[in-house]
Amino acid sequence: MHGRRALRWFGATALVVSMLMVLTGCSTPASTGGGATTTGTAGGSTGPLKIALLLPETKTARYETQDRPLFEAKVKELAPDAQILYSNANQDSAQQQSQADAALTNGAQVLVLDPVDSAAAASIVTKAKAKNVPVISYDRLILNADVDYYVSFDNEQVGKLQGQALLDKITKDGNLGKTIVMINGAPTDNNAKLFKAGAHSVLDGKVKIGAEYDTPDWSPDKAQTEMDQAITKLGKTGFVAVYCANDGTAGGAIAAMKGAGIDPKTRPVTGQDAELAGIQRILLGEQYMTIYKAIKQEASTAAELAVGLGKGTGVPSSMTLSKVNNGKIDVPSVLLTPVPVTADTIKSTVVADGFWTTQQILNTPALVAAGKLVGLQ
Amino acid sequence: MSDERDTPLSMRGAGRMFRELGRKLAQGEAGPLLVLLMVAAIWTFFQFQNDRFLSPGNLTNLMLQQSAVATISIGIVLILLLGEIDLSVGAVSGFCASVMAVLIVNNHLPPALAALAALVLGAAVGLFNGFMVTRFRIPSFVVTLAGSLTLVGLQLYVLGETGTINLADSFVTRLTSTFFPPLIGWAVAVLAILLTLAFALTGRARRARAGLAVGPLWSLLVGVGVIGAAFLALVAVVNQDRGLPLVVVIVFGLALAFAYVTERTRFGRHMFAVGGNAEAARRAGIKIDHVRLMVFVLGSTLAAAGGVLAASRLTAVNQSSGGSDLLLMAIAGPVIAGTSLFGGRGTVWSAILGAVVIGSIANGMDLLSYSSSVKFIVTGAVLITAVTIESVTRMRRRGTIE
């Protein structure tokens, strides 16, 4: 009796824990809430233009607070009576399949799809094609499918920009050829591989890489432990700079340096995403740079393209298209250039775009003082 | 038999002692010893791979890295002793820490007050979980699993669109960045030894008063001597680096306090009784629902405390705080160090020992810059090996008794 109960408990616990691991452990963590919602009024297939926007998850702040409203605003501007069928898959690719089915059933004329799973989303494209509905692969590339267009940032370029900014700073500090630490993103994330490849293409041969880590789940806590160990391995004076793939891992690495009694101002650290916390660290001099991907630009481009395809007017003439191979075809692509941000350029980039307001950034006396130095107040 | 035990340590006595030790090891009665052997094996392996592994700096890092998970694990031990489970501890730690950060940064509350608020919030979550379990008889893992999803949502909500929140230098960040000067370190060690001695002596006296067999005084003194030597060694090591970390004192203090509660108080005896056989405990007049409710409150409060320590170490809170494999590690630690998943058996110290085992593996592999694939494989293999050893020794013991 006891044994059977025990076994059941163990099995159930293991199951639940592994479910949790899957739920919370993916590169871009999952979350609760969300679900499908529609905006605008219902109408028949002969009614107003219907565009489906299918986003992958809600845990990263950007999708709900940036992509969706910016996309909707641009569509409304170009086609005031257009209807947007919005859904969010909460990091569940099966859920995204059903949401795409629902959008097609509701008469969507264009799918703008940011896939949870780049490979699995190919079946959505097949279904859309059967109904003659064009598909725009948004932010992440859908692999092995007849995708019509791809709108994203050039992710390998992100890694190159990070590497180049770090290399320039290292050269300026007179530290060329010395040792650095590399803290990359999640090993399960295809974008993380591209950032890593881009950074290596710039840094290899110019500096020595004393320790390199892939950070499961992009976890800042894990990045901190990795950096602790890199410092133990190389010694407090054994490295001159740290490559971190995003602002979260950069925060962890900087906390580790502070914990070891190293002034982070003496070791340039890279980042990405222009997170508020990252921007604040840059102002304080603790982090050297971040990469700002103007989501406004990405969302507006996708919206313009979607409206053009929906109305049958085609690709806006202002767009330059390049080709990205997805394993099946060369997808016509709009690849946007990400922008590196250092303390001097915070004002002209993230603040000028309204990505963050001065008020949001300067929320402590120390930040107010640091902000004055670069004209933020 | 008891006559022989009272004779001073002779050759024959020593031989008997080793045989006894062997039996205890094989049957899992010397739980801590087995885990310590495992730690020794892990440490030896990594020390051979990289001689900085056992350096004072790295051992201090290990303690700082594991303080949050050890704190959460203490709460898990209390819950496991009842034969219950709490799958929301990771989410509780993340959510409470997020609320604390928002209160400090956005609402300008004094950090100490905000940390206290986080603990109270943790207690409230535990009260809710305990209430659902005792009032509606819902299995604890269903309640806490559902609860953890809600809490993850609430965490995203309170963090809002900014996501990560940085904590400036304050009471909260100093919890993990304060180190005591050498002299205070030694004083704390001496105090800890005296406390351990008093704990052991009063325990012996209680057994004697109750008419139970007590071991010879010298074996008690040897035991306390070994633990005391470990305390002194720990302080000697950390003094060579940055000094005794405040957070280590906090975690040990919590462990000592809850060891006292579980082993010496009426409430603690009730916990073991409920965990061993709830029906028997109920018939013996123990208010089992009251015990359960209280333990869920304690477990969640400790999870919140772990969250505060994690935020303190990272000097930030973000959407993934409390996520990733924190929950798994917090539960796996005590289990590999001998606390039963099925109630009624375990000690608070298994939380600390388990955290040391798991932390040592992660720490060592990061020091050697192993690739992620190797790290996942090795961690999984060590966990399954440890649990298997634990399980085999338990089966043997049962075999010899029945």
Boltz contact constraints between the chains, C-beta under 6 A:
constraints:
  - contact:
      token1: [A, 6]
      token2: [B, 342]
      max_distance: 6.0
  - contact:
      token1: [A, 16]
      token2: [B, 145]
      max_distance: 6.0
  - contact:
      token1: [A, 17]
      token2: [B, 328]
      max_distance: 6.0
  - contact:
      token1: [A, 24]
      token2: [B, 323]
      max_distance: 6.0
  - contact:
      token1: [A, 29]
      token2: [B, 320]
      max_distance: 6.0
  - contact:
      token1: [A, 29]
      token2: [B, 323]
      max_distance: 6.0
  - contact:
      token1: [A, 31]
      token2: [B, 152]
      max_distance: 6.0
  - contact:
      token1: [A, 31]
      token2: [B, 156]
      max_distance: 6.0
  - contact:
      token1: [A, 32]
      token2: [B, 149]
      max_distance: 6.0
  - contact:
      token1: [A, 32]
      token2: [B, 152]
      max_distance: 6.0
  - contact:
      token1: [A, 32]
      token2: [B, 153]
      max_distance: 6.0
  - contact:
      token1: [A, 33]
      token2: [B, 153]
      max_distance: 6.0
  - contact:
      token1: [A, 59]
      token2: [B, 319]
      max_distance: 6.0
  - contact:
      token1: [A, 61]
      token2: [B, 161]
      max_distance: 6.0
  - contact:
      token1: [A, 61]
      token2: [B, 163]
      max_distance: 6.0
  - contact:
      token1: [A, 65]
      token2: [B, 161]
      max_distance: 6.0
  - contact:
      token1: [A, 187]
      token2: [B, 372]
      max_distance: 6.0
  - contact:
      token1: [A, 211]
      token2: [B, 369]
      max_distance: 6.0
  - contact:
      token1: [A, 214]
      token2: [B, 372]
      max_distance: 6.0
  - contact:
      token1: [A, 217]
      token2: [B, 324]
      max_distance: 6.0
  - contact:
      token1: [A, 219]
      token2: [B, 320]
      max_distance: 6.0
  - contact:
      token1: [A, 219]
      token2: [B, 324]
      max_distance: 6.0
  - contact:
      token1: [A, 220]
      token2: [B, 314]
      max_distance: 6.0
  - contact:
      token1: [A, 221]
      token2: [B, 314]
      max_distance: 6.0
  - contact:
      token1: [A, 224]
      token2: [B, 314]
      max_distance: 6.0
  - contact:
      token1: [A, 225]
      token2: [B, 65]
      max_distance: 6.0
  - contact:
      token1: [A, 225]
      token2: [B, 366]
      max_distance: 6.0
  - contact:
      token1: [A, 226]
      token2: [B, 366]
      max_distance: 6.0
  - contact:
      token1: [A, 228]
      token2: [B, 61]
      max_distance: 6.0
  - contact:
      token1: [A, 229]
      token2: [B, 366]
      max_distance: 6.0
  - contact:
      token1: [A, 229]
      token2: [B, 367]
      max_distance: 6.0
  - contact:
      token1: [A, 232]
      token2: [B, 52]
      max_distance: 6.0
  - contact:
      token1: [A, 232]
      token2: [B, 57]
      max_distance: 6.0
  - contact:
      token1: [A, 232]
      token2: [B, 58]
      max_distance: 6.0
  - contact:
      token1: [A, 232]
      token2: [B, 367]
      max_distance: 6.0
  - contact:
      token1: [A, 233]
      token2: [B, 367]
      max_distance: 6.0
  - contact:
      token1: [A, 251]
      token2: [B, 316]
      max_distance: 6.0
  - contact:
      token1: [A, 255]
      token2: [B, 314]
      max_distance: 6.0
  - contact:
      token1: [A, 255]
      token2: [B, 315]
      max_distance: 6.0
  - contact:
      token1: [A, 275]
      token2: [B, 163]
      max_distance: 6.0
  - contact:
      token1: [A, 275]
      token2: [B, 164]
      max_distance: 6.0
  - contact:
      token1: [A, 276]
      token2: [B, 162]
      max_distance: 6.0
  - contact:
      token1: [A, 277]
      token2: [B, 164]
      max_distance: 6.0
  - contact:
      token1: [A, 277]
      token2: [B, 166]
      max_distance: 6.0
  - contact:
      token1: [A, 280]
      token2: [B, 166]
      max_distance: 6.0
  - contact:
      token1: [A, 364]
      token2: [B, 168]
      max_distance: 6.0
